[in-house]
Amino acid sequence: MPWLEADEHTREVERARDLVLRRLDHSAASRATLAGLLARKGVDSQVAAEVLDRLEAAGVVDDSAYAAVLARTRFAEKGVARRAVAEELRRKGVGERDIHASLTQIGAAEEDAAALALARKKLAATQGLDPLVRRRRTLAMLGRKGYSAEVSAEALRQALAEER
């Protein structure tokens, strides 16, 4: 009976939609993350694609907006460099075009200033330690945040010069 199949499909679509909306109630997520959630919950891939397409058309799922918000917050709250933000977005399944667009809001000068602020903070926190240890820890922290060796070294040099 075709109408029973249609009802089953409708129920499956509603179940998938509810799973996605409940997940989005907690925090924003990329389409790939939501697709992974639906796959783990045993939702048919065609149903998942249908639900995600509908929610994307409605603007509920928007990878470019998600990438822009994540880039802004990671940079502003944690001082994470563009390179590290891009890597996180790739891990979350965001496309390269959306990643590139989200990173345009973080300029090189802003990134340099953030690296300097982080270097100052780390040097202040390690003030009583051996100078080599302080340098090593500062450079390591900046590296973990995704800053290049050049940016890290310049930030450390400036922060040390300010200390003197």
Short mmCIF file of the C-alpha atoms (twelve columns), coordinates in Angstrom:
data_MODEL
# 
_entry.id   MODEL 
# 
loop_
_atom_site.group_PDB 
_atom_site.id 
_atom_site.type_symbol 
_atom_site.label_atom_id 
_atom_site.label_alt_id 
_atom_site.label_comp_id 
_atom_site.label_asym_id 
_atom_site.label_seq_id 
_atom_site.Cartn_x 
_atom_site.Cartn_y 
_atom_site.Cartn_z 
_atom_site.pdbx_PDB_model_num 
ATOM 1   C CA . MET A 1   0.000  0.000  0.000  1 
ATOM 2   C CA . PRO A 2   1.692  3.201  -1.222 1 
ATOM 3   C CA . TRP A 3   0.033  5.447  1.349  1 
ATOM 4   C CA . LEU A 4   1.612  3.407  4.180  1 
ATOM 5   C CA . GLU A 5   5.044  3.924  2.605  1 
ATOM 6   C CA . ALA A 6   4.380  7.664  2.341  1 
ATOM 7   C CA . ASP A 7   3.418  7.769  6.010  1 
ATOM 8   C CA . GLU A 8   6.589  5.891  6.959  1 
ATOM 9   C CA . HIS A 9   8.681  8.312  4.891  1 
ATOM 10  C CA . THR A 10  6.954  11.291 6.504  1 
ATOM 11  C CA . ARG A 11  7.616  9.875  9.973  1 
ATOM 12  C CA . GLU A 12  11.273 9.294  9.114  1 
ATOM 13  C CA . VAL A 13  11.619 12.851 7.764  1 
ATOM 14  C CA . GLU A 14  10.002 14.270 10.912 1 
ATOM 15  C CA . ARG A 15  12.275 12.175 13.130 1 
ATOM 16  C CA . ALA A 16  15.360 13.367 11.256 1 
ATOM 17  C CA . ARG A 17  14.201 16.984 11.331 1 
ATOM 18  C CA . ASP A 18  13.606 16.756 15.085 1 
ATOM 19  C CA . LEU A 19  17.091 15.301 15.624 1 
ATOM 20  C CA . VAL A 20  18.684 18.137 13.665 1 
ATOM 21  C CA . LEU A 21  16.654 20.878 15.331 1 
ATOM 22  C CA . ARG A 22  17.375 19.502 18.807 1 
ATOM 23  C CA . ARG A 23  21.092 19.467 17.984 1 
ATOM 24  C CA . LEU A 24  20.912 23.035 16.672 1 
ATOM 25  C CA . ASP A 25  19.191 24.139 19.891 1 
ATOM 26  C CA . HIS A 26  22.489 23.477 21.697 1 
ATOM 27  C CA . SER A 27  24.793 25.214 19.218 1 
ATOM 28  C CA . ALA A 28  25.280 25.922 15.553 1 
ATOM 29  C CA . ALA A 29  26.740 23.137 13.430 1 
ATOM 30  C CA . SER A 30  27.907 22.537 9.898  1 
ATOM 31  C CA . ARG A 31  25.894 20.523 7.428  1 
ATOM 32  C CA . ALA A 32  28.532 17.769 7.529  1 
ATOM 33  C CA . THR A 33  28.283 17.551 11.328 1 
ATOM 34  C CA . LEU A 34  24.506 17.270 11.121 1 
ATOM 35  C CA . ALA A 35  24.752 14.638 8.370  1 
ATOM 36  C CA . GLY A 36  27.097 12.652 10.617 1 
ATOM 37  C CA . LEU A 37  24.619 12.895 13.475 1 
ATOM 38  C CA . LEU A 38  21.805 11.581 11.297 1 
ATOM 39  C CA . ALA A 39  23.991 8.734  10.016 1 
ATOM 40  C CA . ARG A 40  24.903 7.725  13.592 1 
ATOM 41  C CA . LYS A 41  21.203 7.722  14.488 1 
ATOM 42  C CA . GLY A 42  20.481 5.355  11.598 1 
ATOM 43  C CA . VAL A 43  18.607 7.795  9.372  1 
ATOM 44  C CA . ASP A 44  18.520 6.802  5.707  1 
ATOM 45  C CA . SER A 45  20.975 8.894  3.667  1 
ATOM 46  C CA . GLN A 46  18.273 10.023 1.218  1 
ATOM 47  C CA . VAL A 47  16.030 11.159 4.062  1 
ATOM 48  C CA . ALA A 48  18.963 12.938 5.694  1 
ATOM 49  C CA . ALA A 49  19.803 14.745 2.462  1 
ATOM 50  C CA . GLU A 50  16.162 15.751 2.005  1 
ATOM 51  C CA . VAL A 51  15.892 17.135 5.540  1 
ATOM 52  C CA . LEU A 52  19.221 18.977 5.349  1 
ATOM 53  C CA . ASP A 53  18.342 20.413 1.917  1 
ATOM 54  C CA . ARG A 54  15.044 21.740 3.272  1 
ATOM 55  C CA . LEU A 55  16.665 23.255 6.348  1 
ATOM 56  C CA . GLU A 56  19.407 24.776 4.211  1 
ATOM 57  C CA . ALA A 57  16.818 26.308 1.876  1 
ATOM 58  C CA . ALA A 58  15.043 27.748 4.921  1 
ATOM 59  C CA . GLY A 59  18.327 29.222 6.196  1 
ATOM 60  C CA . VAL A 60  18.416 27.085 9.331  1 
ATOM 61  C CA . VAL A 61  21.544 25.255 8.160  1 
ATOM 62  C CA . ASP A 62  24.059 27.701 6.687  1 
ATOM 63  C CA . ASP A 63  27.720 26.698 6.489  1 
ATOM 64  C CA . SER A 64  28.914 30.154 5.458  1 
ATOM 65  C CA . ALA A 65  27.232 31.853 8.428  1 
ATOM 66  C CA . TYR A 66  28.456 29.076 10.734 1 
ATOM 67  C CA . ALA A 67  32.028 29.493 9.484  1 
ATOM 68  C CA . ALA A 68  31.900 33.277 9.876  1 
ATOM 69  C CA . VAL A 69  30.648 33.082 13.457 1 
ATOM 70  C CA . LEU A 70  33.129 30.380 14.426 1 
ATOM 71  C CA . ALA A 71  36.040 32.341 12.926 1 
ATOM 72  C CA . ARG A 72  35.040 35.532 14.742 1 
ATOM 73  C CA . THR A 73  34.521 33.863 18.098 1 
ATOM 74  C CA . ARG A 74  37.640 31.676 18.025 1 
ATOM 75  C CA . PHE A 75  39.758 34.696 17.109 1 
ATOM 76  C CA . ALA A 76  38.119 37.153 19.514 1 
ATOM 77  C CA . GLU A 77  37.767 34.854 22.521 1 
ATOM 78  C CA . LYS A 78  40.814 32.622 22.242 1 
ATOM 79  C CA . GLY A 79  43.184 34.493 19.938 1 
ATOM 80  C CA . VAL A 80  43.336 31.566 17.549 1 
ATOM 81  C CA . ALA A 81  45.118 32.314 14.260 1 
ATOM 82  C CA . ARG A 82  43.449 32.087 10.860 1 
ATOM 83  C CA . ARG A 83  45.359 28.919 10.035 1 
ATOM 84  C CA . ALA A 84  43.994 27.106 13.105 1 
ATOM 85  C CA . VAL A 85  40.461 28.366 12.450 1 
ATOM 86  C CA . ALA A 86  40.662 27.070 8.873  1 
ATOM 87  C CA . GLU A 87  41.814 23.668 10.087 1 
ATOM 88  C CA . GLU A 88  38.977 23.451 12.619 1 
ATOM 89  C CA . LEU A 89  36.436 24.347 9.949  1 
ATOM 90  C CA . ARG A 90  37.874 21.689 7.621  1 
ATOM 91  C CA . ARG A 91  37.538 19.097 10.392 1 
ATOM 92  C CA . LYS A 92  33.906 20.131 10.767 1 
ATOM 93  C CA . GLY A 93  33.282 19.556 7.051  1 
ATOM 94  C CA . VAL A 94  32.926 23.176 5.930  1 
ATOM 95  C CA . GLY A 95  33.819 23.830 2.290  1 
ATOM 96  C CA . GLU A 96  36.898 25.763 1.216  1 
ATOM 97  C CA . ARG A 97  34.897 28.663 -0.240 1 
ATOM 98  C CA . ASP A 98  33.069 29.200 3.060  1 
ATOM 99  C CA . ILE A 99  36.331 28.866 4.986  1 
ATOM 100 C CA . HIS A 100 38.073 31.446 2.813  1 
ATOM 101 C CA . ALA A 101 35.141 33.870 3.099  1 
ATOM 102 C CA . SER A 102 35.060 33.519 6.891  1 
ATOM 103 C CA . LEU A 103 38.772 34.234 7.223  1 
ATOM 104 C CA . THR A 104 38.608 37.498 5.277  1 
ATOM 105 C CA . GLN A 105 37.154 39.167 8.373  1 
ATOM 106 C CA . ILE A 106 40.461 38.614 10.226 1 
ATOM 107 C CA . GLY A 107 43.199 40.852 8.859  1 
ATOM 108 C CA . ALA A 108 46.941 40.246 9.101  1 
ATOM 109 C CA . ALA A 109 47.380 43.302 11.336 1 
ATOM 110 C CA . GLU A 110 44.680 42.024 13.698 1 
ATOM 111 C CA . GLU A 111 46.325 38.631 13.789 1 
ATOM 112 C CA . ASP A 112 49.728 40.191 14.557 1 
ATOM 113 C CA . ALA A 113 48.183 42.264 17.360 1 
ATOM 114 C CA . ALA A 114 46.505 39.192 18.836 1 
ATOM 115 C CA . ALA A 115 49.786 37.259 18.752 1 
ATOM 116 C CA . LEU A 116 51.517 40.147 20.545 1 
ATOM 117 C CA . ALA A 117 48.795 40.296 23.206 1 
ATOM 118 C CA . LEU A 118 49.079 36.541 23.769 1 
ATOM 119 C CA . ALA A 119 52.881 36.782 23.991 1 
ATOM 120 C CA . ARG A 120 52.622 39.584 26.570 1 
ATOM 121 C CA . LYS A 121 50.179 37.548 28.625 1 
ATOM 122 C CA . LYS A 122 52.328 34.410 28.549 1 
ATOM 123 C CA . LEU A 123 55.478 36.328 29.450 1 
ATOM 124 C CA . ALA A 124 53.675 37.959 32.375 1 
ATOM 125 C CA . ALA A 125 52.516 34.555 33.602 1 
ATOM 126 C CA . THR A 126 56.037 33.107 33.441 1 
ATOM 127 C CA . GLN A 127 57.919 36.079 34.894 1 
ATOM 128 C CA . GLY A 128 59.910 34.242 37.539 1 
ATOM 129 C CA . LEU A 129 61.199 31.514 35.234 1 
ATOM 130 C CA . ASP A 130 64.436 31.157 33.303 1 
ATOM 131 C CA . PRO A 131 64.436 33.384 30.176 1 
ATOM 132 C CA . LEU A 132 64.878 30.412 27.829 1 
ATOM 133 C CA . VAL A 133 61.937 28.614 29.420 1 
ATOM 134 C CA . ARG A 134 59.787 31.731 29.059 1 
ATOM 135 C CA . ARG A 135 60.684 32.052 25.379 1 
ATOM 136 C CA . ARG A 136 60.098 28.377 24.673 1 
ATOM 137 C CA . ARG A 137 56.715 28.342 26.417 1 
ATOM 138 C CA . THR A 138 55.583 31.519 24.673 1 
ATOM 139 C CA . LEU A 139 56.568 30.247 21.235 1 
ATOM 140 C CA . ALA A 140 54.964 26.866 21.917 1 
ATOM 141 C CA . MET A 141 51.701 28.477 23.010 1 
ATOM 142 C CA . LEU A 142 51.599 30.683 19.903 1 
ATOM 143 C CA . GLY A 143 52.316 27.639 17.732 1 
ATOM 144 C CA . ARG A 144 49.427 25.735 19.311 1 
ATOM 145 C CA . LYS A 145 47.165 28.689 18.549 1 
ATOM 146 C CA . GLY A 146 48.114 28.368 14.877 1 
ATOM 147 C CA . TYR A 147 50.513 31.285 14.459 1 
ATOM 148 C CA . SER A 148 53.372 30.879 12.000 1 
ATOM 149 C CA . ALA A 149 56.951 30.753 13.223 1 
ATOM 150 C CA . GLU A 150 57.567 34.235 11.801 1 
ATOM 151 C CA . VAL A 151 54.550 35.843 13.466 1 
ATOM 152 C CA . SER A 152 55.322 34.071 16.746 1 
ATOM 153 C CA . ALA A 153 58.970 35.150 16.744 1 
ATOM 154 C CA . GLU A 154 58.070 38.769 15.975 1 
ATOM 155 C CA . ALA A 155 55.409 38.845 18.706 1 
ATOM 156 C CA . LEU A 156 57.884 37.406 21.205 1 
ATOM 157 C CA . ARG A 157 60.573 39.897 20.169 1 
ATOM 158 C CA . GLN A 158 58.197 42.851 20.588 1 
ATOM 159 C CA . ALA A 159 56.831 41.616 23.911 1 
ATOM 160 C CA . LEU A 160 60.343 41.091 25.290 1 
ATOM 161 C CA . ALA A 161 61.394 44.550 24.091 1 
ATOM 162 C CA . GLU A 162 58.401 46.078 25.907 1 
ATOM 163 C CA . GLU A 163 59.363 44.248 29.100 1 
ATOM 164 C CA . ARG A 164 62.779 45.886 29.211 1 
# 
